[in-house]
């Protein structure tokens, strides 16, 4: 019995030490600045970063460090993944979680294709399942991986005022999925009301669908009419890249995203 209790105590001690070590490593990564070379690369390829307030930029550096430590990048169709690619994707993904407690806990793998790639899509109608091949620029899977077209990821990062950013889009899905399902309702920040979120986003989504169906101009990409989860993802793209336009057209959606991310992109200059 004494031997058994000793073994249990040793195992418990080892687990506690392991968790402590992980916690200390995480704190070190979050506190460490990027190198000048890394910062210059990010500012060159992700220009939205240049507009960040200094205190937010410091937090972004730490999240980028943590992201790169956690995630493995793999090139597909012969693509060689460069440090530039890793830093670009890491900076964009980390911006979404730079100033809040959200994190991509389950993500360990990112696949990057040179360009748009083929993917199989299943559609269920009762007992009938139809599969078709579609061309995509990005995909987000439950618990990972995230799959990206580098050509479109690069273009989305470089043009930071058009409201089109595939990395923001796919990582918005990853954030959405942290709630247990990708349905347009992420884990909300402390103090946010689910009822208020639901009311704002359902109203905005229904208005968006009507506008798209009748051919009216919309700030949020028409693709958002495909479903609540897509509406959330494209709203996130616009929140970061066309914040003033979103704030003017739909201030309630902007306010909910501002509370969720603890960020106010409309104030960045």
C-alpha contacts under 8 A as a table, 3 or more apart, distances in Angstrom:
res1	aa1	res2	aa2	distance
1	X	4	X	5.07
1	X	5	X	6.25
2	X	5	X	5.17
2	X	6	X	6.11
3	X	6	X	5.02
3	X	7	X	6.23
4	X	7	X	5.15
4	X	8	X	6.23
5	X	8	X	5.03
5	X	9	X	6.08
6	X	9	X	5.08
6	X	10	X	6.19
7	X	10	X	5.08
7	X	11	X	6.18
8	X	11	X	5.17
8	X	12	X	6.09
9	X	12	X	5.08
9	X	13	X	6.00
10	X	13	X	5.02
10	X	14	X	6.09
11	X	14	X	5.05
11	X	15	X	6.21
12	X	15	X	5.13
12	X	16	X	6.16
13	X	16	X	5.09
13	X	17	X	6.09
14	X	17	X	5.09
14	X	18	X	6.05
15	X	18	X	4.98
15	X	19	X	6.19
16	X	19	X	5.20
16	X	20	X	6.10
17	X	20	X	4.98
17	X	21	X	6.01
18	X	21	X	5.09
18	X	22	X	6.22
19	X	22	X	5.10
19	X	23	X	6.11
20	X	23	X	5.03
20	X	24	X	6.15
21	X	24	X	5.13
21	X	25	X	6.10
22	X	25	X	5.09
22	X	26	X	6.08
23	X	26	X	5.10
23	X	27	X	6.23
24	X	27	X	5.09
24	X	28	X	6.20
25	X	28	X	5.09
25	X	29	X	6.23
26	X	29	X	5.17
26	X	30	X	6.17
26	X	66	X	6.86
27	X	30	X	5.16
27	X	31	X	6.14
28	X	31	X	5.19
28	X	32	X	6.15
29	X	32	X	5.30
29	X	62	X	5.79
29	X	63	X	7.74
29	X	65	X	5.60
29	X	66	X	5.67
30	X	59	X	7.28
30	X	61	X	7.38
30	X	62	X	3.69
30	X	63	X	5.89
30	X	65	X	6.69
30	X	66	X	6.44
31	X	59	X	7.97
31	X	62	X	5.65
32	X	61	X	7.28
32	X	62	X	5.86
32	X	65	X	7.53
33	X	58	X	6.81
33	X	61	X	5.54
33	X	62	X	6.38
34	X	37	X	7.99
34	X	38	X	5.93
34	X	39	X	6.08
34	X	61	X	5.68
34	X	62	X	7.66
34	X	65	X	7.34
35	X	38	X	5.13
35	X	39	X	6.16
36	X	39	X	5.07
36	X	40	X	6.04
37	X	40	X	5.20
37	X	41	X	6.24
38	X	41	X	5.14
38	X	42	X	6.25
38	X	87	X	7.38
39	X	42	X	5.17
39	X	43	X	6.13
40	X	43	X	5.17
40	X	44	X	6.04
41	X	44	X	5.11
41	X	45	X	6.20
41	X	84	X	6.57
41	X	87	X	7.50
41	X	88	X	8.00
42	X	45	X	5.25
42	X	46	X	5.37
42	X	47	X	7.53
42	X	49	X	7.51
42	X	84	X	7.69
42	X	87	X	6.25
42	X	88	X	5.94
42	X	91	X	6.97
43	X	46	X	5.30
43	X	47	X	5.20
43	X	48	X	7.74
43	X	49	X	5.99
43	X	50	X	6.00
44	X	47	X	6.08
45	X	84	X	7.90
45	X	88	X	6.32
45	X	154	X	7.46
45	X	157	X	6.67
45	X	158	X	6.01
46	X	49	X	6.02
46	X	88	X	6.25
46	X	91	X	7.48
46	X	92	X	7.37
46	X	157	X	5.13
46	X	158	X	5.85
46	X	160	X	7.90
47	X	50	X	5.52
47	X	51	X	7.72
47	X	157	X	7.18
47	X	158	X	6.33
47	X	160	X	6.91
48	X	51	X	5.71
48	X	52	X	7.38
48	X	157	X	7.80
48	X	160	X	5.99
49	X	52	X	5.49
49	X	57	X	7.44
51	X	268	X	5.62
51	X	269	X	5.48
52	X	56	X	6.20
52	X	57	X	5.82
52	X	268	X	6.17
52	X	269	X	7.80
53	X	56	X	5.38
53	X	57	X	6.18
53	X	268	X	7.20
54	X	57	X	4.99
54	X	58	X	6.34
55	X	58	X	5.30
55	X	59	X	6.60
56	X	59	X	5.08
56	X	60	X	6.17
56	X	98	X	7.13
56	X	99	X	7.04
57	X	60	X	4.96
57	X	61	X	6.31
58	X	61	X	5.21
58	X	62	X	6.71
59	X	62	X	5.28
59	X	63	X	6.43
59	X	98	X	5.84
59	X	99	X	6.93
60	X	63	X	5.11
60	X	64	X	6.11
60	X	91	X	7.33
60	X	94	X	6.39
60	X	95	X	6.24
60	X	98	X	5.07
60	X	99	X	7.93
61	X	64	X	5.15
61	X	65	X	6.30
62	X	65	X	5.10
62	X	66	X	6.31
63	X	66	X	5.01
63	X	67	X	6.02
63	X	94	X	5.67
63	X	97	X	7.73
63	X	98	X	6.31
64	X	67	X	4.98
64	X	68	X	6.12
64	X	87	X	7.68
64	X	90	X	5.63
64	X	91	X	5.82
64	X	94	X	5.84
65	X	68	X	5.34
65	X	69	X	6.22
66	X	69	X	5.13
66	X	70	X	6.27
67	X	70	X	5.24
67	X	71	X	5.94
67	X	90	X	6.27
67	X	94	X	7.25
68	X	71	X	5.49
68	X	72	X	7.50
68	X	86	X	7.62
68	X	90	X	6.77
70	X	107	X	7.84
70	X	108	X	6.03
71	X	107	X	6.74
71	X	108	X	4.35
71	X	109	X	5.44
71	X	110	X	7.03
72	X	108	X	5.94
72	X	109	X	4.94
72	X	110	X	6.27
73	X	81	X	7.07
73	X	86	X	7.20
73	X	109	X	6.00
73	X	110	X	4.90
73	X	111	X	6.00
73	X	112	X	7.37
74	X	81	X	6.67
74	X	109	X	7.57
74	X	110	X	6.31
74	X	111	X	4.97
74	X	112	X	6.25
75	X	78	X	6.58
75	X	79	X	4.75
75	X	80	X	5.51
75	X	81	X	5.49
75	X	111	X	5.92
75	X	112	X	4.98
75	X	113	X	6.15
76	X	79	X	5.40
76	X	111	X	6.69
76	X	112	X	5.86
76	X	113	X	4.93
76	X	114	X	7.30
77	X	113	X	6.31
77	X	114	X	7.11
79	X	112	X	7.52
79	X	113	X	6.48
79	X	114	X	5.90
81	X	85	X	6.28
81	X	86	X	7.22
81	X	112	X	7.61
82	X	85	X	5.25
82	X	86	X	6.47
83	X	86	X	5.07
83	X	87	X	6.05
84	X	87	X	5.28
84	X	88	X	6.02
85	X	88	X	5.15
85	X	89	X	6.21
85	X	150	X	7.68
86	X	89	X	5.41
86	X	90	X	5.91
87	X	90	X	5.00
87	X	91	X	5.85
88	X	91	X	5.34
88	X	92	X	6.36
88	X	154	X	7.76
88	X	157	X	7.69
89	X	92	X	5.29
89	X	93	X	6.07
89	X	153	X	7.60
89	X	167	X	6.80
90	X	93	X	5.21
90	X	94	X	5.82
91	X	94	X	5.09
91	X	95	X	6.05
92	X	95	X	5.27
92	X	96	X	7.18
92	X	157	X	7.65
92	X	167	X	6.53
92	X	168	X	6.55
93	X	96	X	5.86
93	X	97	X	7.46
93	X	167	X	6.60
93	X	168	X	6.41
93	X	171	X	6.10
94	X	97	X	5.32
94	X	98	X	5.65
95	X	98	X	4.89
96	X	99	X	7.89
96	X	168	X	7.51
96	X	171	X	7.96
96	X	172	X	7.86
96	X	261	X	6.64
97	X	100	X	5.52
97	X	101	X	7.05
97	X	102	X	5.79
97	X	103	X	6.54
97	X	261	X	6.66
99	X	261	X	6.65
99	X	262	X	5.86
99	X	263	X	6.86
100	X	261	X	6.04
100	X	262	X	6.16
102	X	175	X	7.57
103	X	175	X	7.73
104	X	107	X	5.54
104	X	174	X	6.99
104	X	175	X	7.10
104	X	178	X	7.85
106	X	143	X	5.07
106	X	144	X	6.64
107	X	143	X	5.97
107	X	144	X	5.02
107	X	145	X	6.35
107	X	146	X	7.95
108	X	144	X	6.92
108	X	145	X	6.96
109	X	144	X	6.54
109	X	145	X	4.98
109	X	146	X	6.78
110	X	144	X	7.80
110	X	145	X	5.47
110	X	146	X	4.94
110	X	147	X	5.78
110	X	148	X	7.59
111	X	145	X	7.09
111	X	146	X	6.36
111	X	147	X	4.69
111	X	148	X	6.29
112	X	147	X	5.86
112	X	148	X	4.88
112	X	149	X	5.74
112	X	150	X	6.08
113	X	116	X	7.02
113	X	117	X	6.83
113	X	147	X	7.69
113	X	148	X	6.17
113	X	149	X	4.82
113	X	150	X	5.95
114	X	149	X	5.73
114	X	150	X	5.24
114	X	151	X	6.15
115	X	137	X	7.22
115	X	149	X	4.65
115	X	150	X	5.88
115	X	151	X	5.22
115	X	152	X	6.93
116	X	135	X	6.38
116	X	136	X	5.48
116	X	137	X	4.70
116	X	138	X	7.75
116	X	149	X	5.27
116	X	151	X	7.75
116	X	152	X	7.61
117	X	135	X	5.51
117	X	136	X	5.45
117	X	137	X	6.51
117	X	149	X	7.09
118	X	133	X	6.47
118	X	134	X	5.64
118	X	135	X	4.61
118	X	136	X	6.22
119	X	133	X	5.60
119	X	134	X	5.34
119	X	135	X	6.19
119	X	136	X	6.75
120	X	131	X	6.60
120	X	132	X	5.65
120	X	133	X	4.51
120	X	134	X	6.15
121	X	131	X	5.50
121	X	132	X	5.37
121	X	133	X	6.11
121	X	134	X	6.73
122	X	129	X	6.54
122	X	130	X	5.63
122	X	131	X	4.43
122	X	132	X	6.67
123	X	129	X	5.59
123	X	130	X	5.10
123	X	131	X	6.30
124	X	127	X	7.11
124	X	128	X	5.87
124	X	129	X	4.59
124	X	130	X	6.49
125	X	128	X	5.16
125	X	129	X	6.33
126	X	129	X	7.89
136	X	139	X	7.25
137	X	148	X	6.00
137	X	149	X	5.05
137	X	152	X	6.48
137	X	166	X	7.11
138	X	146	X	7.47
138	X	147	X	5.36
138	X	148	X	4.40
138	X	149	X	6.09
138	X	166	X	6.38
138	X	167	X	7.74
138	X	170	X	6.59
139	X	146	X	5.79
139	X	147	X	4.99
139	X	148	X	6.60
139	X	170	X	6.20
140	X	144	X	6.50
140	X	145	X	6.41
140	X	146	X	4.58
140	X	147	X	6.38
140	X	170	X	5.40
140	X	171	X	7.29
140	X	173	X	6.36
140	X	174	X	6.55
141	X	144	X	4.76
141	X	145	X	5.51
141	X	146	X	6.17
141	X	174	X	7.76
142	X	145	X	7.56
142	X	174	X	7.45
142	X	177	X	6.66
143	X	174	X	7.73
143	X	177	X	7.80
144	X	174	X	7.78
146	X	170	X	7.03
146	X	171	X	7.86
148	X	152	X	7.90
148	X	153	X	6.87
148	X	166	X	7.69
148	X	167	X	7.48
149	X	152	X	5.43
149	X	153	X	6.00
150	X	153	X	4.86
150	X	154	X	5.82
151	X	154	X	5.33
151	X	155	X	6.22
152	X	155	X	5.00
152	X	156	X	5.91
152	X	165	X	7.99
152	X	166	X	6.82
153	X	156	X	5.13
153	X	157	X	6.20
153	X	165	X	6.88
153	X	166	X	5.78
153	X	167	X	6.05
154	X	157	X	5.22
154	X	158	X	6.17
155	X	158	X	5.22
155	X	159	X	6.15
155	X	165	X	7.96
156	X	159	X	5.50
156	X	160	X	6.69
156	X	164	X	5.86
156	X	165	X	4.31
156	X	166	X	6.32
156	X	167	X	7.63
157	X	160	X	5.84
157	X	165	X	6.49
159	X	162	X	6.31
160	X	163	X	7.08
160	X	164	X	7.85
160	X	165	X	7.83
160	X	241	X	5.39
161	X	241	X	4.79
161	X	242	X	5.75
162	X	238	X	7.94
162	X	241	X	6.35
162	X	242	X	6.76
163	X	220	X	7.82
163	X	221	X	7.87
163	X	237	X	5.42
163	X	238	X	4.50
163	X	239	X	7.88
163	X	240	X	7.55
163	X	241	X	4.89
163	X	242	X	5.63
164	X	234	X	7.95
164	X	237	X	6.12
164	X	238	X	7.30
164	X	241	X	7.63
165	X	168	X	5.46
165	X	169	X	6.21
165	X	237	X	5.90
166	X	169	X	4.88
166	X	170	X	6.13
167	X	170	X	5.34
167	X	171	X	6.07
168	X	171	X	5.31
168	X	172	X	5.92
168	X	233	X	7.61
168	X	236	X	6.95
168	X	237	X	5.77
169	X	172	X	5.14
169	X	173	X	6.61
169	X	233	X	4.97
169	X	234	X	6.16
169	X	236	X	6.92
169	X	237	X	6.08
170	X	173	X	5.11
170	X	174	X	6.52
170	X	233	X	7.30
171	X	174	X	4.70
171	X	175	X	6.20
172	X	175	X	5.05
172	X	176	X	6.06
172	X	232	X	7.53
172	X	233	X	5.24
172	X	236	X	6.74
173	X	176	X	4.84
173	X	177	X	6.04
173	X	182	X	6.54
173	X	229	X	7.30
173	X	233	X	6.26
174	X	177	X	5.09
174	X	178	X	6.62
175	X	178	X	5.37
175	X	179	X	7.88
175	X	186	X	6.29
175	X	187	X	7.86
176	X	179	X	6.26
176	X	181	X	7.08
176	X	182	X	5.26
176	X	183	X	6.90
176	X	184	X	6.12
176	X	185	X	6.16
176	X	186	X	4.23
176	X	187	X	7.17
176	X	229	X	7.67
177	X	180	X	5.39
177	X	181	X	4.87
177	X	182	X	4.55
177	X	183	X	7.71
177	X	186	X	6.83
178	X	181	X	7.14
178	X	186	X	6.64
178	X	187	X	6.61
179	X	182	X	7.55
179	X	185	X	7.45
179	X	186	X	5.49
179	X	187	X	5.21
182	X	185	X	7.42
182	X	186	X	7.86
182	X	229	X	6.08
183	X	186	X	7.83
183	X	228	X	5.99
183	X	229	X	4.67
184	X	228	X	5.06
184	X	229	X	3.97
184	X	230	X	7.26
184	X	231	X	7.19
184	X	232	X	5.26
184	X	233	X	7.77
185	X	188	X	7.84
185	X	197	X	7.99
185	X	198	X	7.80
185	X	229	X	7.71
185	X	232	X	7.98
188	X	192	X	6.00
188	X	193	X	7.79
188	X	194	X	7.48
188	X	260	X	6.00
189	X	192	X	5.54
189	X	259	X	6.85
189	X	260	X	5.31
189	X	261	X	7.86
192	X	196	X	7.83
192	X	197	X	7.68
192	X	259	X	7.17
192	X	260	X	7.68
193	X	196	X	5.18
193	X	197	X	6.18
194	X	197	X	5.03
194	X	198	X	6.01
195	X	198	X	5.15
195	X	199	X	6.08
196	X	199	X	5.12
196	X	200	X	6.08
197	X	200	X	5.27
197	X	201	X	6.01
197	X	256	X	6.68
198	X	201	X	5.35
198	X	202	X	5.76
199	X	202	X	5.42
199	X	203	X	6.04
200	X	203	X	5.38
200	X	204	X	6.10
200	X	252	X	6.36
200	X	253	X	6.38
201	X	204	X	4.98
201	X	205	X	5.78
201	X	253	X	6.69
202	X	205	X	5.04
202	X	206	X	6.06
203	X	206	X	5.37
203	X	207	X	6.22
204	X	207	X	5.15
204	X	208	X	6.00
204	X	250	X	7.73
204	X	253	X	7.42
205	X	208	X	4.94
205	X	209	X	6.18
205	X	224	X	7.84
205	X	225	X	7.11
205	X	228	X	6.99
205	X	231	X	6.73
206	X	209	X	5.16
206	X	210	X	6.32
207	X	210	X	5.18
207	X	211	X	6.16
208	X	211	X	5.08
208	X	212	X	6.13
208	X	218	X	7.41
208	X	220	X	7.97
208	X	222	X	7.72
208	X	224	X	7.69
208	X	225	X	6.50
209	X	212	X	5.16
209	X	213	X	6.08
209	X	222	X	7.98
209	X	224	X	7.93
209	X	225	X	4.98
210	X	213	X	5.13
210	X	214	X	6.17
211	X	214	X	5.25
211	X	215	X	6.01
211	X	216	X	4.91
211	X	217	X	7.16
211	X	218	X	7.11
212	X	215	X	5.11
212	X	216	X	6.00
212	X	217	X	7.58
212	X	218	X	7.47
212	X	222	X	5.96
212	X	225	X	7.15
213	X	216	X	7.81
218	X	221	X	6.78
218	X	222	X	7.12
219	X	238	X	7.57
219	X	245	X	6.90
219	X	246	X	6.60
219	X	249	X	7.41
220	X	224	X	7.06
220	X	231	X	8.00
220	X	234	X	6.33
220	X	235	X	5.88
220	X	238	X	6.34
220	X	246	X	7.62
221	X	224	X	5.86
221	X	234	X	6.15
221	X	235	X	7.82
222	X	225	X	5.81
223	X	226	X	5.71
223	X	230	X	6.91
223	X	231	X	7.33
223	X	234	X	7.49
224	X	227	X	6.33
224	X	228	X	7.30
224	X	229	X	7.94
224	X	230	X	4.83
224	X	231	X	3.75
224	X	232	X	7.33
224	X	233	X	7.60
224	X	234	X	5.96
224	X	235	X	7.76
225	X	228	X	7.55
225	X	230	X	7.25
225	X	231	X	6.29
226	X	230	X	6.23
226	X	231	X	7.33
227	X	230	X	5.32
227	X	231	X	6.16
228	X	231	X	5.01
228	X	232	X	6.28
229	X	232	X	5.25
229	X	233	X	6.37
230	X	233	X	5.00
230	X	234	X	6.14
231	X	234	X	5.39
231	X	235	X	5.96
232	X	235	X	5.08
232	X	236	X	6.27
233	X	236	X	5.18
233	X	237	X	6.57
234	X	237	X	4.95
234	X	238	X	6.41
235	X	238	X	5.18
235	X	239	X	5.98
236	X	239	X	4.91
236	X	240	X	6.45
236	X	257	X	7.51
237	X	240	X	5.64
237	X	241	X	6.16
237	X	242	X	7.96
238	X	241	X	5.05
238	X	242	X	4.88
238	X	243	X	6.18
238	X	246	X	6.65
239	X	242	X	5.88
239	X	243	X	4.66
239	X	246	X	6.40
239	X	254	X	6.71
239	X	257	X	7.44
239	X	265	X	7.15
240	X	243	X	5.74
240	X	265	X	5.87
242	X	245	X	5.50
242	X	246	X	6.36
243	X	246	X	5.14
243	X	247	X	5.96
243	X	254	X	7.72
243	X	265	X	5.95
243	X	266	X	4.95
244	X	247	X	5.05
244	X	248	X	6.12
244	X	266	X	5.34
245	X	248	X	5.17
245	X	249	X	6.11
246	X	249	X	5.16
246	X	250	X	5.55
246	X	251	X	6.74
246	X	253	X	7.86
246	X	254	X	6.36
247	X	250	X	5.45
247	X	251	X	4.37
247	X	252	X	7.79
247	X	253	X	7.73
247	X	254	X	5.39
247	X	255	X	7.88
247	X	266	X	7.84
248	X	251	X	5.88
250	X	253	X	5.60
250	X	254	X	6.47
251	X	254	X	4.95
251	X	255	X	6.02
252	X	255	X	5.09
252	X	256	X	6.35
253	X	256	X	5.21
253	X	257	X	6.31
254	X	257	X	5.22
254	X	258	X	5.99
255	X	258	X	4.95
255	X	259	X	6.23
256	X	259	X	5.17
256	X	260	X	6.14
257	X	260	X	4.86
257	X	261	X	6.03
257	X	262	X	7.93
258	X	261	X	5.48
258	X	262	X	5.39
258	X	263	X	5.21
258	X	264	X	5.73
259	X	262	X	5.09
259	X	263	X	7.25
264	X	267	X	5.75
264	X	268	X	7.30
265	X	268	X	5.21
